[in-house]
Amino acid sequence: MSDERLIRQAAPTLAGIKTGSLFPCAYTDREKLLRQVRGLNRRLAAKGL
């Protein structure tokens, strides 16, 4: 999942316009997806997200 896709899909939530964002994300390798999500969580948690 690219940073660009995350920003585009989650922008309303990050801006406080809505309370949550759910969007589909196709994947072929579950472990790779989980690594990417964990990486994003580490980066964004430091910013309070």
mmCIF entry with sequence, helices, sheets and N, C-alpha, C, O atoms, coordinates in Angstrom:
data_MODEL
# 
_entry.id   MODEL 
# 
_entity.id                         1 
_entity.type                       polymer 
_entity.pdbx_number_of_molecules   1 
# 
_entity_poly.entity_id                      1 
_entity_poly.type                           'polypeptide(L)' 
_entity_poly.nstd_linkage                   no 
_entity_poly.nstd_monomer                   no 
_entity_poly.pdbx_seq_one_letter_code       MSDERLIRQAAPTLAGIKTGSLFPCAYTDREKLLRQVRGLNRRLAAKGL 
_entity_poly.pdbx_seq_one_letter_code_can   MSDERLIRQAAPTLAGIKTGSLFPCAYTDREKLLRQVRGLNRRLAAKGL 
_entity_poly.pdbx_strand_id                 A 
# 
loop_
_entity_poly_seq.entity_id 
_entity_poly_seq.num 
_entity_poly_seq.mon_id 
_entity_poly_seq.hetero 
1 1  MET n 
1 2  SER n 
1 3  ASP n 
1 4  GLU n 
1 5  ARG n 
1 6  LEU n 
1 7  ILE n 
1 8  ARG n 
1 9  GLN n 
1 10 ALA n 
1 11 ALA n 
1 12 PRO n 
1 13 THR n 
1 14 LEU n 
1 15 ALA n 
1 16 GLY n 
1 17 ILE n 
1 18 LYS n 
1 19 THR n 
1 20 GLY n 
1 21 SER n 
1 22 LEU n 
1 23 PHE n 
1 24 PRO n 
1 25 CYS n 
1 26 ALA n 
1 27 TYR n 
1 28 THR n 
1 29 ASP n 
1 30 ARG n 
1 31 GLU n 
1 32 LYS n 
1 33 LEU n 
1 34 LEU n 
1 35 ARG n 
1 36 GLN n 
1 37 VAL n 
1 38 ARG n 
1 39 GLY n 
1 40 LEU n 
1 41 ASN n 
1 42 ARG n 
1 43 ARG n 
1 44 LEU n 
1 45 ALA n 
1 46 ALA n 
1 47 LYS n 
1 48 GLY n 
1 49 LEU n 
# 
_struct_asym.id          A 
_struct_asym.entity_id   1 
# 
loop_
_struct_conf.conf_type_id 
_struct_conf.id 
_struct_conf.pdbx_PDB_helix_id 
_struct_conf.beg_label_comp_id 
_struct_conf.beg_label_asym_id 
_struct_conf.beg_label_seq_id 
_struct_conf.pdbx_beg_PDB_ins_code 
_struct_conf.end_label_comp_id 
_struct_conf.end_label_asym_id 
_struct_conf.end_label_seq_id 
_struct_conf.pdbx_end_PDB_ins_code 
_struct_conf.beg_auth_comp_id 
_struct_conf.beg_auth_asym_id 
_struct_conf.beg_auth_seq_id 
_struct_conf.end_auth_comp_id 
_struct_conf.end_auth_asym_id 
_struct_conf.end_auth_seq_id 
_struct_conf.pdbx_PDB_helix_class 
_struct_conf.details 
_struct_conf.pdbx_PDB_helix_length 
HELX_P HELX_P1 AA1 ASP A 3  ? LEU A 14 ? ASP A 3  LEU A 14 1 ? 12 
HELX_P HELX_P2 AA2 ARG A 30 ? ALA A 45 ? ARG A 30 ALA A 45 1 ? 16 
# 
_struct_conf_type.id          HELX_P 
_struct_conf_type.criteria    ? 
_struct_conf_type.reference   ? 
# 
loop_
_atom_site.group_PDB 
_atom_site.id 
_atom_site.type_symbol 
_atom_site.label_atom_id 
_atom_site.label_alt_id 
_atom_site.label_comp_id 
_atom_site.label_asym_id 
_atom_site.label_entity_id 
_atom_site.label_seq_id 
_atom_site.pdbx_PDB_ins_code 
_atom_site.Cartn_x 
_atom_site.Cartn_y 
_atom_site.Cartn_z 
_atom_site.occupancy 
_atom_site.B_iso_or_equiv 
_atom_site.pdbx_formal_charge 
_atom_site.auth_seq_id 
_atom_site.auth_comp_id 
_atom_site.auth_asym_id 
_atom_site.auth_atom_id 
_atom_site.pdbx_PDB_model_num 
ATOM 1   N N  . MET A 1 1  ? 0.860   -1.168  0.000  1.00 0.00 ? 1  MET A N  1 
ATOM 2   C CA . MET A 1 1  ? 0.000   0.000   0.000  1.00 0.00 ? 1  MET A CA 1 
ATOM 3   C C  . MET A 1 1  ? 0.905   1.228   0.000  1.00 0.00 ? 1  MET A C  1 
ATOM 4   O O  . MET A 1 1  ? 1.771   1.376   0.862  1.00 0.00 ? 1  MET A O  1 
ATOM 5   N N  . SER A 1 2  ? 0.694   2.092   -0.965 1.00 0.00 ? 2  SER A N  1 
ATOM 6   C CA . SER A 1 2  ? 1.555   3.260   -1.067 1.00 0.00 ? 2  SER A CA 1 
ATOM 7   C C  . SER A 1 2  ? 1.117   4.355   -0.098 1.00 0.00 ? 2  SER A C  1 
ATOM 8   O O  . SER A 1 2  ? -0.041  4.416   0.314  1.00 0.00 ? 2  SER A O  1 
ATOM 9   N N  . ASP A 1 3  ? 2.059   5.210   0.253  1.00 0.00 ? 3  ASP A N  1 
ATOM 10  C CA . ASP A 1 3  ? 1.729   6.358   1.098  1.00 0.00 ? 3  ASP A CA 1 
ATOM 11  C C  . ASP A 1 3  ? 0.686   7.228   0.412  1.00 0.00 ? 3  ASP A C  1 
ATOM 12  O O  . ASP A 1 3  ? -0.220  7.754   1.058  1.00 0.00 ? 3  ASP A O  1 
ATOM 13  N N  . GLU A 1 4  ? 0.825   7.376   -0.912 1.00 0.00 ? 4  GLU A N  1 
ATOM 14  C CA . GLU A 1 4  ? -0.120  8.207   -1.669 1.00 0.00 ? 4  GLU A CA 1 
ATOM 15  C C  . GLU A 1 4  ? -1.539  7.675   -1.542 1.00 0.00 ? 4  GLU A C  1 
ATOM 16  O O  . GLU A 1 4  ? -2.481  8.443   -1.345 1.00 0.00 ? 4  GLU A O  1 
ATOM 17  N N  . ARG A 1 5  ? -1.693  6.364   -1.654 1.00 0.00 ? 5  ARG A N  1 
ATOM 18  C CA . ARG A 1 5  ? -3.035  5.770   -1.544 1.00 0.00 ? 5  ARG A CA 1 
ATOM 19  C C  . ARG A 1 5  ? -3.599  5.970   -0.141 1.00 0.00 ? 5  ARG A C  1 
ATOM 20  O O  . ARG A 1 5  ? -4.772  6.305   0.022  1.00 0.00 ? 5  ARG A O  1 
ATOM 21  N N  . LEU A 1 6  ? -2.760  5.763   0.867  1.00 0.00 ? 6  LEU A N  1 
ATOM 22  C CA . LEU A 1 6  ? -3.212  5.960   2.243  1.00 0.00 ? 6  LEU A CA 1 
ATOM 23  C C  . LEU A 1 6  ? -3.658  7.397   2.455  1.00 0.00 ? 6  LEU A C  1 
ATOM 24  O O  . LEU A 1 6  ? -4.710  7.635   3.049  1.00 0.00 ? 6  LEU A O  1 
ATOM 25  N N  . ILE A 1 7  ? -2.882  8.348   1.984  1.00 0.00 ? 7  ILE A N  1 
ATOM 26  C CA . ILE A 1 7  ? -3.230  9.755   2.156  1.00 0.00 ? 7  ILE A CA 1 
ATOM 27  C C  . ILE A 1 7  ? -4.522  10.087  1.422  1.00 0.00 ? 7  ILE A C  1 
ATOM 28  O O  . ILE A 1 7  ? -5.401  10.750  1.973  1.00 0.00 ? 7  ILE A O  1 
ATOM 29  N N  . ARG A 1 8  ? -4.638  9.629   0.191  1.00 0.00 ? 8  ARG A N  1 
ATOM 30  C CA . ARG A 1 8  ? -5.845  9.921   -0.599 1.00 0.00 ? 8  ARG A CA 1 
ATOM 31  C C  . ARG A 1 8  ? -7.089  9.342   0.077  1.00 0.00 ? 8  ARG A C  1 
ATOM 32  O O  . ARG A 1 8  ? -8.115  10.017  0.164  1.00 0.00 ? 8  ARG A O  1 
ATOM 33  N N  . GLN A 1 9  ? -7.010  8.114   0.551  1.00 0.00 ? 9  GLN A N  1 
ATOM 34  C CA . GLN A 1 9  ? -8.177  7.454   1.135  1.00 0.00 ? 9  GLN A CA 1 
ATOM 35  C C  . GLN A 1 9  ? -8.488  7.954   2.544  1.00 0.00 ? 9  GLN A C  1 
ATOM 36  O O  . GLN A 1 9  ? -9.655  8.025   2.928  1.00 0.00 ? 9  GLN A O  1 
ATOM 37  N N  . ALA A 1 10 ? -7.470  8.299   3.312  1.00 0.00 ? 10 ALA A N  1 
ATOM 38  C CA . ALA A 1 10 ? -7.684  8.659   4.715  1.00 0.00 ? 10 ALA A CA 1 
ATOM 39  C C  . ALA A 1 10 ? -7.703  10.159  4.967  1.00 0.00 ? 10 ALA A C  1 
ATOM 40  O O  . ALA A 1 10 ? -7.889  10.581  6.108  1.00 0.00 ? 10 ALA A O  1 
ATOM 41  N N  . ALA A 1 11 ? -7.517  10.968  3.944  1.00 0.00 ? 11 ALA A N  1 
ATOM 42  C CA . ALA A 1 11 ? -7.438  12.423  4.129  1.00 0.00 ? 11 ALA A CA 1 
ATOM 43  C C  . ALA A 1 11 ? -8.615  13.000  4.918  1.00 0.00 ? 11 ALA A C  1 
ATOM 44  O O  . ALA A 1 11 ? -8.381  13.801  5.824  1.00 0.00 ? 11 ALA A O  1 
ATOM 45  N N  . PRO A 1 12 ? -9.866  12.636  4.623  1.00 0.00 ? 12 PRO A N  1 
ATOM 46  C CA . PRO A 1 12 ? -10.975 13.208  5.406  1.00 0.00 ? 12 PRO A CA 1 
ATOM 47  C C  . PRO A 1 12 ? -10.883 12.877  6.899  1.00 0.00 ? 12 PRO A C  1 
ATOM 48  O O  . PRO A 1 12 ? -11.214 13.709  7.743  1.00 0.00 ? 12 PRO A O  1 
ATOM 49  N N  . THR A 1 13 ? -10.442 11.682  7.214  1.00 0.00 ? 13 THR A N  1 
ATOM 50  C CA . THR A 1 13 ? -10.297 11.299  8.621  1.00 0.00 ? 13 THR A CA 1 
ATOM 51  C C  . THR A 1 13 ? -9.147  12.066  9.246  1.00 0.00 ? 13 THR A C  1 
ATOM 52  O O  . THR A 1 13 ? -9.280  12.581  10.357 1.00 0.00 ? 13 THR A O  1 
ATOM 53  N N  . LEU A 1 14 ? -8.011  12.151  8.547  1.00 0.00 ? 14 LEU A N  1 
ATOM 54  C CA . LEU A 1 14 ? -6.859  12.861  9.079  1.00 0.00 ? 14 LEU A CA 1 
ATOM 55  C C  . LEU A 1 14 ? -7.161  14.349  9.264  1.00 0.00 ? 14 LEU A C  1 
ATOM 56  O O  . LEU A 1 14 ? -6.604  14.987  10.157 1.00 0.00 ? 14 LEU A O  1 
ATOM 57  N N  . ALA A 1 15 ? -8.034  14.900  8.432  1.00 0.00 ? 15 ALA A N  1 
ATOM 58  C CA . ALA A 1 15 ? -8.407  16.312  8.534  1.00 0.00 ? 15 ALA A CA 1 
ATOM 59  C C  . ALA A 1 15 ? -9.493  16.550  9.583  1.00 0.00 ? 15 ALA A C  1 
ATOM 60  O O  . ALA A 1 15 ? -9.836  17.698  9.867  1.00 0.00 ? 15 ALA A O  1 
ATOM 61  N N  . GLY A 1 16 ? -10.034 15.481  10.156 1.00 0.00 ? 16 GLY A N  1 
ATOM 62  C CA . GLY A 1 16 ? -11.080 15.612  11.164 1.00 0.00 ? 16 GLY A CA 1 
ATOM 63  C C  . GLY A 1 16 ? -12.467 15.819  10.584 1.00 0.00 ? 16 GLY A C  1 
ATOM 64  O O  . GLY A 1 16 ? -13.392 16.194  11.305 1.00 0.00 ? 16 GLY A O  1 
ATOM 65  N N  . ILE A 1 17 ? -12.621 15.578  9.286  1.00 0.00 ? 17 ILE A N  1 
ATOM 66  C CA . ILE A 1 17 ? -13.915 15.755  8.630  1.00 0.00 ? 17 ILE A CA 1 
ATOM 67  C C  . ILE A 1 17 ? -14.828 14.560  8.899  1.00 0.00 ? 17 ILE A C  1 
ATOM 68  O O  . ILE A 1 17 ? -16.050 14.712  8.930  1.00 0.00 ? 17 ILE A O  1 
ATOM 69  N N  . LYS A 1 18 ? -14.256 13.387  9.093  1.00 0.00 ? 18 LYS A N  1 
ATOM 70  C CA . LYS A 1 18 ? -15.047 12.206  9.423  1.00 0.00 ? 18 LYS A CA 1 
ATOM 71  C C  . LYS A 1 18 ? -14.308 11.395  10.472 1.00 0.00 ? 18 LYS A C  1 
ATOM 72  O O  . LYS A 1 18 ? -13.107 11.578  10.671 1.00 0.00 ? 18 LYS A O  1 
ATOM 73  N N  . THR A 1 19 ? -15.018 10.503  11.144 1.00 0.00 ? 19 THR A N  1 
ATOM 74  C CA . THR A 1 19 ? -14.443 9.806   12.291 1.00 0.00 ? 19 THR A CA 1 
ATOM 75  C C  . THR A 1 19 ? -13.618 8.576   11.938 1.00 0.00 ? 19 THR A C  1 
ATOM 76  O O  . THR A 1 19 ? -12.845 8.104   12.772 1.00 0.00 ? 19 THR A O  1 
ATOM 77  N N  . GLY A 1 20 ? -13.758 8.049   10.738 1.00 0.00 ? 20 GLY A N  1 
ATOM 78  C CA . GLY A 1 20 ? -12.992 6.872   10.368 1.00 0.00 ? 20 GLY A CA 1 
ATOM 79  C C  . GLY A 1 20 ? -13.052 6.618   8.886  1.00 0.00 ? 20 GLY A C  1 
ATOM 80  O O  . GLY A 1 20 ? -13.977 7.062   8.206  1.00 0.00 ? 20 GLY A O  1 
ATOM 81  N N  . SER A 1 21 ? -12.066 5.904   8.382  1.00 0.00 ? 21 SER A N  1 
ATOM 82  C CA . SER A 1 21 ? -12.021 5.572   6.958  1.00 0.00 ? 21 SER A CA 1 
ATOM 83  C C  . SER A 1 21 ? -11.789 4.076   6.808  1.00 0.00 ? 21 SER A C  1 
ATOM 84  O O  . SER A 1 21 ? -10.870 3.510   7.400  1.00 0.00 ? 21 SER A O  1 
ATOM 85  N N  . LEU A 1 22 ? -12.628 3.456   6.016  1.00 0.00 ? 22 LEU A N  1 
ATOM 86  C CA . LEU A 1 22 ? -12.442 2.060   5.642  1.00 0.00 ? 22 LEU A CA 1 
ATOM 87  C C  . LEU A 1 22 ? -12.369 2.014   4.129  1.00 0.00 ? 22 LEU A C  1 
ATOM 88  O O  . LEU A 1 22 ? -13.208 2.604   3.449  1.00 0.00 ? 22 LEU A O  1 
ATOM 89  N N  . PHE A 1 23 ? -11.385 1.326   3.599  1.00 0.00 ? 23 PHE A N  1 
ATOM 90  C CA . PHE A 1 23 ? -11.274 1.204   2.157  1.00 0.00 ? 23 PHE A CA 1 
ATOM 91  C C  . PHE A 1 23 ? -10.614 -0.129  1.826  1.00 0.00 ? 23 PHE A C  1 
ATOM 92  O O  . PHE A 1 23 ? -9.767  -0.614  2.576  1.00 0.00 ? 23 PHE A O  1 
ATOM 93  N N  . PRO A 1 24 ? -11.003 -0.713  0.708  1.00 0.00 ? 24 PRO A N  1 
ATOM 94  C CA . PRO A 1 24 ? -10.420 -2.008  0.322  1.00 0.00 ? 24 PRO A CA 1 
ATOM 95  C C  . PRO A 1 24 ? -8.988  -1.834  -0.162 1.00 0.00 ? 24 PRO A C  1 
ATOM 96  O O  . PRO A 1 24 ? -8.617  -0.802  -0.722 1.00 0.00 ? 24 PRO A O  1 
ATOM 97  N N  . CYS A 1 25 ? -8.205  -2.863  0.069  1.00 0.00 ? 25 CYS A N  1 
ATOM 98  C CA . CYS A 1 25 ? -6.817  -2.853  -0.374 1.00 0.00 ? 25 CYS A CA 1 
ATOM 99  C C  . CYS A 1 25 ? -6.469  -4.277  -0.811 1.00 0.00 ? 25 CYS A C  1 
ATOM 100 O O  . CYS A 1 25 ? -6.276  -5.166  0.019  1.00 0.00 ? 25 CYS A O  1 
ATOM 101 N N  . ALA A 1 26 ? -6.394  -4.474  -2.124 1.00 0.00 ? 26 ALA A N  1 
ATOM 102 C CA . ALA A 1 26 ? -6.079  -5.814  -2.638 1.00 0.00 ? 26 ALA A CA 1 
ATOM 103 C C  . ALA A 1 26 ? -4.616  -6.152  -2.342 1.00 0.00 ? 26 ALA A C  1 
ATOM 104 O O  . ALA A 1 26 ? -3.756  -5.272  -2.356 1.00 0.00 ? 26 ALA A O  1 
ATOM 105 N N  . TYR A 1 27 ? -4.345  -7.408  -2.078 1.00 0.00 ? 27 TYR A N  1 
ATOM 106 C CA . TYR A 1 27 ? -2.977  -7.849  -1.817 1.00 0.00 ? 27 TYR A CA 1 
ATOM 107 C C  . TYR A 1 27 ? -2.799  -9.276  -2.291 1.00 0.00 ? 27 TYR A C  1 
ATOM 108 O O  . TYR A 1 27 ? -3.759  -10.038 -2.400 1.00 0.00 ? 27 TYR A O  1 
ATOM 109 N N  . THR A 1 28 ? -1.556  -9.620  -2.570 1.00 0.00 ? 28 THR A N  1 
ATOM 110 C CA . THR A 1 28 ? -1.252  -10.991 -2.981 1.00 0.00 ? 28 THR A CA 1 
ATOM 111 C C  . THR A 1 28 ? -0.417  -11.714 -1.930 1.00 0.00 ? 28 THR A C  1 
ATOM 112 O O  . THR A 1 28 ? -0.410  -12.943 -1.873 1.00 0.00 ? 28 THR A O  1 
ATOM 113 N N  . ASP A 1 29 ? 0.290   -10.942 -1.097 1.00 0.00 ? 29 ASP A N  1 
ATOM 114 C CA . ASP A 1 29 ? 1.145   -11.522 -0.067 1.00 0.00 ? 29 ASP A CA 1 
ATOM 115 C C  . ASP A 1 29 ? 0.741   -10.935 1.285  1.00 0.00 ? 29 ASP A C  1 
ATOM 116 O O  . ASP A 1 29 ? 1.063   -9.788  1.595  1.00 0.00 ? 29 ASP A O  1 
ATOM 117 N N  . ARG A 1 30 ? 0.044   -11.722 2.074  1.00 0.00 ? 30 ARG A N  1 
ATOM 118 C CA . ARG A 1 30 ? -0.484  -11.244 3.352  1.00 0.00 ? 30 ARG A CA 1 
ATOM 119 C C  . ARG A 1 30 ? 0.618   -10.762 4.280  1.00 0.00 ? 30 ARG A C  1 
ATOM 120 O O  . ARG A 1 30 ? 0.460   -9.728  4.930  1.00 0.00 ? 30 ARG A O  1 
ATOM 121 N N  . GLU A 1 31 ? 1.718   -11.475 4.360  1.00 0.00 ? 31 GLU A N  1 
ATOM 122 C CA . GLU A 1 31 ? 2.816   -11.088 5.248  1.00 0.00 ? 31 GLU A CA 1 
ATOM 123 C C  . GLU A 1 31 ? 3.422   -9.756  4.838  1.00 0.00 ? 31 GLU A C  1 
ATOM 124 O O  . GLU A 1 31 ? 3.763   -8.936  5.691  1.00 0.00 ? 31 GLU A O  1 
ATOM 125 N N  . LYS A 1 32 ? 3.556   -9.537  3.531  1.00 0.00 ? 32 LYS A N  1 
ATOM 126 C CA . LYS A 1 32 ? 4.090   -8.263  3.045  1.00 0.00 ? 32 LYS A CA 1 
ATOM 127 C C  . LYS A 1 32 ? 3.139   -7.122  3.425  1.00 0.00 ? 32 LYS A C  1 
ATOM 128 O O  . LYS A 1 32 ? 3.586   -6.064  3.867  1.00 0.00 ? 32 LYS A O  1 
ATOM 129 N N  . LEU A 1 33 ? 1.847   -7.333  3.256  1.00 0.00 ? 33 LEU A N  1 
ATOM 130 C CA . LEU A 1 33 ? 0.859   -6.324  3.626  1.00 0.00 ? 33 LEU A CA 1 
ATOM 131 C C  . LEU A 1 33 ? 0.956   -6.012  5.113  1.00 0.00 ? 33 LEU A C  1 
ATOM 132 O O  . LEU A 1 33 ? 0.950   -4.843  5.499  1.00 0.00 ? 33 LEU A O  1 
ATOM 133 N N  . LEU A 1 34 ? 1.045   -7.037  5.949  1.00 0.00 ? 34 LEU A N  1 
ATOM 134 C CA . LEU A 1 34 ? 1.136   -6.815  7.394  1.00 0.00 ? 34 LEU A CA 1 
ATOM 135 C C  . LEU A 1 34 ? 2.403   -6.048  7.757  1.00 0.00 ? 34 LEU A C  1 
ATOM 136 O O  . LEU A 1 34 ? 2.366   -5.187  8.636  1.00 0.00 ? 34 LEU A O  1 
ATOM 137 N N  . ARG A 1 35 ? 3.518   -6.341  7.102  1.00 0.00 ? 35 ARG A N  1 
ATOM 138 C CA . ARG A 1 35 ? 4.766   -5.598  7.346  1.00 0.00 ? 35 ARG A CA 1 
ATOM 139 C C  . ARG A 1 35 ? 4.587   -4.122  6.989  1.00 0.00 ? 35 ARG A C  1 
ATOM 140 O O  . ARG A 1 35 ? 5.039   -3.239  7.718  1.00 0.00 ? 35 ARG A O  1 
ATOM 141 N N  . GLN A 1 36 ? 3.923   -3.865  5.858  1.00 0.00 ? 36 GLN A N  1 
ATOM 142 C CA . GLN A 1 36 ? 3.702   -2.488  5.438  1.00 0.00 ? 36 GLN A CA 1 
ATOM 143 C C  . GLN A 1 36 ? 2.796   -1.749  6.423  1.00 0.00 ? 36 GLN A C  1 
ATOM 144 O O  . GLN A 1 36 ? 3.058   -0.595  6.763  1.00 0.00 ? 36 GLN A O  1 
ATOM 145 N N  . VAL A 1 37 ? 1.746   -2.403  6.875  1.00 0.00 ? 37 VAL A N  1 
ATOM 146 C CA . VAL A 1 37 ? 0.828   -1.775  7.833  1.00 0.00 ? 37 VAL A CA 1 
ATOM 147 C C  . VAL A 1 37 ? 1.550   -1.505  9.152  1.00 0.00 ? 37 VAL A C  1 
ATOM 148 O O  . VAL A 1 37 ? 1.373   -0.442  9.747  1.00 0.00 ? 37 VAL A O  1 
ATOM 149 N N  . ARG A 1 38 ? 2.353   -2.449  9.608  1.00 0.00 ? 38 ARG A N  1 
ATOM 150 C CA . ARG A 1 38 ? 3.115   -2.236  10.849 1.00 0.00 ? 38 ARG A CA 1 
ATOM 151 C C  . ARG A 1 38 ? 4.072   -1.060  10.700 1.00 0.00 ? 38 ARG A C  1 
ATOM 152 O O  . ARG A 1 38 ? 4.228   -0.255  11.619 1.00 0.00 ? 38 ARG A O  1 
ATOM 153 N N  . GLY A 1 39 ? 4.709   -0.966  9.542  1.00 0.00 ? 39 GLY A N  1 
ATOM 154 C CA . GLY A 1 39 ? 5.622   0.147   9.293  1.00 0.00 ? 39 GLY A CA 1 
ATOM 155 C C  . GLY A 1 39 ? 4.894   1.488   9.322  1.00 0.00 ? 39 GLY A C  1 
ATOM 156 O O  . GLY A 1 39 ? 5.382   2.454   9.909  1.00 0.00 ? 39 GLY A O  1 
ATOM 157 N N  . LEU A 1 40 ? 3.724   1.539   8.685  1.00 0.00 ? 40 LEU A N  1 
ATOM 158 C CA . LEU A 1 40 ? 2.933   2.766   8.715  1.00 0.00 ? 40 LEU A CA 1 
ATOM 159 C C  . LEU A 1 40 ? 2.489   3.096   10.140 1.00 0.00 ? 40 LEU A C  1 
ATOM 160 O O  . LEU A 1 40 ? 2.508   4.258   10.547 1.00 0.00 ? 40 LEU A O  1 
ATOM 161 N N  . ASN A 1 41 ? 2.094   2.083   10.889 1.00 0.00 ? 41 ASN A N  1 
ATOM 162 C CA . ASN A 1 41 ? 1.678   2.312   12.279 1.00 0.00 ? 41 ASN A CA 1 
ATOM 163 C C  . ASN A 1 41 ? 2.819   2.908   13.090 1.00 0.00 ? 41 ASN A C  1 
ATOM 164 O O  . ASN A 1 41 ? 2.604   3.833   13.873 1.00 0.00 ? 41 ASN A O  1 
ATOM 165 N N  . ARG A 1 42 ? 4.039   2.384   12.912 1.00 0.00 ? 42 ARG A N  1 
ATOM 166 C CA . ARG A 1 42 ? 5.195   2.912   13.650 1.00 0.00 ? 42 ARG A CA 1 
ATOM 167 C C  . ARG A 1 42 ? 5.447   4.376   13.288 1.00 0.00 ? 42 ARG A C  1 
ATOM 168 O O  . ARG A 1 42 ? 5.696   5.206   14.163 1.00 0.00 ? 42 ARG A O  1 
ATOM 169 N N  . ARG A 1 43 ? 5.378   4.685   11.985 1.00 0.00 ? 43 ARG A N  1 
ATOM 170 C CA . ARG A 1 43 ? 5.636   6.051   11.531 1.00 0.00 ? 43 ARG A CA 1 
ATOM 171 C C  . ARG A 1 43 ? 4.559   7.023   11.998 1.00 0.00 ? 43 ARG A C  1 
ATOM 172 O O  . ARG A 1 43 ? 4.867   8.142   12.410 1.00 0.00 ? 43 ARG A O  1 
ATOM 173 N N  . LEU A 1 44 ? 3.298   6.600   11.935 1.00 0.00 ? 44 LEU A N  1 
ATOM 174 C CA . LEU A 1 44 ? 2.200   7.497   12.244 1.00 0.00 ? 44 LEU A CA 1 
ATOM 175 C C  . LEU A 1 44 ? 1.932   7.617   13.741 1.00 0.00 ? 44 LEU A C  1 
ATOM 176 O O  . LEU A 1 44 ? 1.454   8.657   14.194 1.00 0.00 ? 44 LEU A O  1 
ATOM 177 N N  . ALA A 1 45 ? 2.225   6.581   14.514 1.00 0.00 ? 45 ALA A N  1 
ATOM 178 C CA . ALA A 1 45 ? 1.995   6.626   15.964 1.00 0.00 ? 45 ALA A CA 1 
ATOM 179 C C  . ALA A 1 45 ? 2.825   7.724   16.600 1.00 0.00 ? 45 ALA A C  1 
ATOM 180 O O  . ALA A 1 45 ? 2.381   8.366   17.552 1.00 0.00 ? 45 ALA A O  1 
ATOM 181 N N  . ALA A 1 46 ? 4.014   7.944   16.088 1.00 0.00 ? 46 ALA A N  1 
ATOM 182 C CA . ALA A 1 46 ? 4.874   9.007   16.621 1.00 0.00 ? 46 ALA A CA 1 
ATOM 183 C C  . ALA A 1 46 ? 4.261   10.384  16.406 1.00 0.00 ? 46 ALA A C  1 
ATOM 184 O O  . ALA A 1 46 ? 4.617   11.342  17.092 1.00 0.00 ? 46 ALA A O  1 
ATOM 185 N N  . LYS A 1 47 ? 3.336   10.481  15.452 1.00 0.00 ? 47 LYS A N  1 
ATOM 186 C CA . LYS A 1 47 ? 2.671   11.744  15.162 1.00 0.00 ? 47 LYS A CA 1 
ATOM 187 C C  . LYS A 1 47 ? 1.296   11.830  15.818 1.00 0.00 ? 47 LYS A C  1 
ATOM 188 O O  . LYS A 1 47 ? 0.544   12.777  15.587 1.00 0.00 ? 47 LYS A O  1 
ATOM 189 N N  . GLY A 1 48 ? 0.977   10.827  16.642 1.00 0.00 ? 48 GLY A N  1 
ATOM 190 C CA . GLY A 1 48 ? -0.309  10.830  17.346 1.00 0.00 ? 48 GLY A CA 1 
ATOM 191 C C  . GLY A 1 48 ? -1.467  10.274  16.545 1.00 0.00 ? 48 GLY A C  1 
ATOM 192 O O  . GLY A 1 48 ? -2.626  10.497  16.896 1.00 0.00 ? 48 GLY A O  1 
ATOM 193 N N  . LEU A 1 49 ? -1.170  9.549   15.467 1.00 0.00 ? 49 LEU A N  1 
ATOM 194 C CA . LEU A 1 49 ? -2.238  8.981   14.644 1.00 0.00 ? 49 LEU A CA 1 
ATOM 195 C C  . LEU A 1 49 ? -2.341  7.491   14.839 1.00 0.00 ? 49 LEU A C  1 
ATOM 196 O O  . LEU A 1 49 ? -3.188  6.844   14.224 1.00 0.00 ? 49 LEU A O  1 
# 
